[in-house]
Structure formats: structure tokens, C-alpha cells
Amino acid sequence: MYICGSNQKNMRIEKVIENRSGGVCELCKSSDSLVMYVVPPDQEGAEGIAHICSNCLGQIENPDTIDFNHWRCLNDSMWSEVPAVQVLAWRMLYQMRGEGWPQDLLDMMYLDEETEKWAKATLPDDDAVVHLDSNGVKLEAGDTVVLIKDLNVKGSSLVAKRGVAVRRISLVRDNPEHIEGKVEGQQIVILTKFVKKSK
């Protein structure tokens, strides 16, 4: 969601944010196509809005397009004093944590109690087991995934080759890192970090 200067209050808030950001994206420092992004769930005033570029916005709103190298910018922006920027940085790092380096940054990151609660507000219920592929994309039962590396299947001589599509997967209910599917007619358990969801 974005704000526009349709009334005086919004125009004042926009001015505060523009001054705060110095005319660059508060996440990646780009100066191209900047927008005022209201970080959900909405907070009051400028502290709840981040000044970000269209590239960052597109990836935030469409996780399938995430460019992991682009988000190395969070190494700097995660230390922002602006709560909205802290929340976006935390959420992106959390989403990409399977890559390794985002988890390292998450471990270093500090959020006060209120900001942490806001950052986690859009996460699924703790009770719900969520299966994520290697890119942090949510997997559902019945999805098709593609293997991203060759996998030796335990207890057999079968090697599930990189690039093989596994159709109509099922989710292991009590383990978010395991899915099941058929490869060459054999039902196997696959680690989610070795697959990517097929469009």
C-alpha cells in the first residue's frame, strides 16, 4: 500500500520521509522510482512508512521474483533506526533464511519488543507447519517442484537428478523440512531446501 499527497497531513508525512531518506531507497540506496510504502499492518505516521524503490517493492510483493544478491543491501539497511525499514529488513531476511547468509544477519539483528511483534505480525501461526522451498516460497500439497541438485536416495541405487520435476507432492505434517513425492515411480522423502516450486 502506498500513500499519496491527497491531503495536507499526507503531504507533511511525505516531506518528513523524503528528508529522512535523503531521496534514496531506505533498503538498497537506489534513487530510481521511489514510492512511499505503508508497511502492513498499518502503523501511525512516518515511522510506519518506508521510502523504497520499485525494484525492492516488486520483490517484496512478489516473492517469486526475489534476487538474493540484490538483498545483500540489508547488511547495511537492517541497522536503520526507522521501525518500518527494520521490519521490512527482518521480513526479507526471514523469508530468505534458507540461503544461509540471511540467517546470519537475522542472528545479529536487534529489534525492540514492539518492532519485533510488528515484524512477525504477517507470519503464519506458530502452530501451523509451513513448508518453504529453497527460495522461501510456500509449498502446498499437490504442487510440482524441481530438484536443484542430484540426490542419492537412501536404501536404493537411485539418484534423483537435478532438474527432475516431482509432481503432486505431499507435505510431511510434523516436519517443515520434508516433503514426499515420486521419482521414477518410487515414493521418496525430499528435503525442501533441495527443491524449488515450479510455476
C-alpha positions as CSV (number, residue, x, y, z in Angstrom):
1,M,0.0,0.0,0.0
2,Y,1.3,3.5,-0.8
3,I,0.3,6.9,0.3
4,C,-0.2,9.9,-2.0
5,G,-0.3,13.5,-1.2
6,S,-4.0,13.9,-1.4
7,N,-4.3,15.9,1.8
8,Q,-2.1,18.2,3.9
9,K,-1.4,15.5,6.6
10,N,-0.2,13.1,4.0
11,M,1.9,15.7,2.3
12,R,3.6,16.6,5.6
13,I,4.3,12.9,6.3
14,E,5.7,12.5,2.7
15,K,8.0,15.5,3.3
16,V,9.3,14.1,6.6
17,I,10.0,10.7,4.9
18,E,11.7,12.3,1.9
19,N,14.0,14.3,4.2
20,R,14.7,11.2,6.3
21,S,15.6,9.0,3.3
22,G,17.7,11.7,1.5
23,G,16.0,10.8,-1.7
24,V,17.2,7.2,-1.9
25,C,15.6,3.8,-1.2
26,E,15.8,3.1,2.5
27,L,16.6,-0.5,1.8
28,C,19.0,-0.6,-1.2
29,K,20.0,3.1,-1.6
30,S,18.8,3.3,-5.2
31,S,17.3,6.6,-6.3
32,D,15.1,5.2,-9.1
33,S,11.3,5.2,-9.0
34,L,10.8,5.7,-5.2
35,V,7.4,5.2,-3.5
36,M,6.1,5.6,0.0
37,Y,5.3,2.1,1.2
38,V,3.0,1.6,4.2
39,V,4.3,-1.5,5.9
40,P,1.5,-3.8,6.9
41,P,-0.3,-3.9,9.3
42,D,-0.6,-0.1,9.2
43,Q,1.1,2.0,11.9
44,E,0.6,5.6,12.6
45,G,2.7,8.3,11.0
46,A,6.0,8.4,9.2
47,E,7.5,5.6,11.4
48,G,5.2,3.1,9.7
49,I,6.2,4.1,6.1
50,A,9.4,3.2,4.2
51,H,10.7,5.1,1.2
52,I,11.6,2.3,-1.2
53,C,12.4,1.8,-4.9
54,S,10.2,-0.1,-7.3
55,N,12.7,-2.9,-7.6
56,C,12.6,-3.6,-3.8
57,L,8.8,-3.2,-3.8
58,G,8.3,-5.6,-6.7
59,Q,10.3,-8.3,-4.9
60,I,8.5,-7.7,-1.6
61,E,5.1,-8.0,-3.2
62,N,6.1,-11.0,-5.5
63,P,8.5,-13.4,-3.6
64,D,8.8,-15.5,-6.8
65,T,11.0,-12.7,-8.2
66,I,13.5,-12.4,-5.3
67,D,17.0,-11.7,-6.4
68,F,19.1,-12.9,-3.4
69,N,22.2,-10.8,-4.4
70,H,20.1,-7.6,-4.5
71,W,19.1,-8.1,-0.9
72,R,22.7,-8.2,0.3
73,C,22.0,-4.4,0.8
74,L,20.2,-5.5,4.0
75,N,23.6,-5.9,5.6
76,D,23.6,-2.1,5.9
77,S,19.9,-1.2,6.0
78,M,19.0,-3.6,8.8
79,W,20.7,-1.2,11.2
80,S,18.3,1.6,10.2
81,E,16.7,3.4,13.2
82,V,13.4,3.6,11.2
83,P,11.0,1.0,12.5
84,A,9.3,0.4,9.1
85,V,12.7,-0.2,7.5
86,Q,13.7,-2.6,10.3
87,V,10.5,-4.5,9.8
88,L,11.0,-4.9,6.1
89,A,14.6,-5.9,6.5
90,W,13.7,-8.5,9.1
91,R,10.9,-9.9,7.0
92,M,13.0,-10.2,3.9
93,L,15.9,-11.8,5.8
94,Y,13.4,-14.2,7.4
95,Q,11.9,-15.1,4.0
96,M,15.4,-15.8,2.5
97,R,16.9,-17.5,5.6
98,G,17.3,-20.8,3.8
99,E,20.1,-19.2,1.8
100,G,22.5,-19.2,4.8
101,W,23.8,-15.6,4.9
102,P,20.3,-14.1,5.7
103,Q,20.1,-16.3,8.8
104,D,23.5,-15.0,9.9
105,L,22.2,-11.4,9.6
106,L,19.0,-12.3,11.4
107,D,21.0,-13.7,14.3
108,M,22.8,-10.3,14.6
109,M,19.8,-8.1,14.1
110,Y,18.2,-6.5,17.1
111,L,14.5,-5.3,17.3
112,D,12.8,-3.9,20.3
113,E,9.9,-5.9,21.6
114,E,7.2,-3.7,19.8
115,T,9.0,-3.7,16.5
116,E,9.6,-7.5,16.6
117,K,5.9,-8.0,17.2
118,W,5.1,-5.9,14.2
119,A,7.7,-7.7,12.0
120,K,6.2,-11.1,12.9
121,A,2.6,-9.9,12.6
122,T,2.3,-11.2,9.0
123,L,3.9,-14.6,9.7
124,P,1.7,-17.7,9.7
125,D,0.5,-19.1,13.0
126,D,3.3,-20.7,15.1
127,D,1.1,-23.8,15.3
128,A,0.9,-24.2,11.5
129,V,3.8,-26.1,9.9
130,V,4.8,-24.2,6.8
131,H,6.9,-25.8,4.1
132,L,9.1,-23.5,2.1
133,D,11.2,-24.3,-0.9
134,S,14.9,-23.2,-1.4
135,N,13.8,-19.7,-2.3
136,G,11.5,-19.3,0.7
137,V,8.3,-19.8,-1.5
138,K,5.5,-21.6,0.4
139,L,4.7,-25.2,-0.8
140,E,1.3,-26.7,-0.8
141,A,0.2,-30.3,-1.2
142,G,-0.3,-31.1,-4.9
143,D,2.4,-28.7,-6.1
144,T,5.1,-29.6,-8.6
145,V,8.7,-28.9,-7.6
146,V,12.0,-29.2,-9.4
147,L,15.1,-30.7,-7.8
148,I,18.0,-28.2,-7.6
149,K,20.7,-30.8,-7.0
150,D,21.4,-34.5,-7.6
151,L,20.1,-36.5,-4.6
152,N,21.1,-40.1,-3.6
153,V,18.0,-41.9,-2.4
154,K,18.7,-43.8,0.8
155,G,18.3,-47.5,0.7
156,S,18.4,-47.7,-3.1
157,S,20.8,-47.1,-6.0
158,L,18.5,-44.5,-7.4
159,V,19.9,-41.0,-7.9
160,A,17.2,-38.3,-8.3
161,K,18.8,-35.9,-10.9
162,R,18.9,-32.2,-10.7
163,G,16.2,-30.6,-12.9
164,V,13.7,-33.5,-12.4
165,A,10.1,-32.4,-11.8
166,V,8.4,-34.1,-8.9
167,R,4.6,-33.7,-9.3
168,R,1.8,-33.8,-6.8
169,I,3.9,-33.6,-3.7
170,S,2.6,-34.3,-0.3
171,L,3.7,-32.5,2.9
172,V,5.1,-34.2,5.9
173,R,2.7,-32.7,8.5
174,D,5.1,-32.5,11.5
175,N,8.3,-31.6,9.7
176,P,8.5,-28.4,7.7
177,E,11.8,-29.5,6.0
178,H,10.3,-32.7,4.5
179,I,8.0,-33.4,1.5
180,E,7.2,-36.6,-0.3
181,G,6.9,-37.3,-4.0
182,K,7.5,-39.9,-6.7
183,V,10.8,-40.1,-8.6
184,E,11.0,-42.8,-11.3
185,G,7.9,-44.4,-9.7
186,Q,9.5,-44.6,-6.2
187,Q,7.9,-42.6,-3.3
188,I,10.7,-40.7,-1.6
189,V,11.2,-38.1,1.2
190,I,12.9,-34.9,-0.1
191,L,14.3,-32.0,1.9
192,T,12.6,-28.8,1.0
193,K,16.0,-27.0,0.7
194,F,16.8,-29.1,-2.3
195,V,13.7,-28.1,-4.4
196,K,12.2,-25.1,-6.0
197,K,8.5,-24.6,-6.7
198,S,7.6,-24.9,-10.3
199,K,5.3,-22.2,-11.8
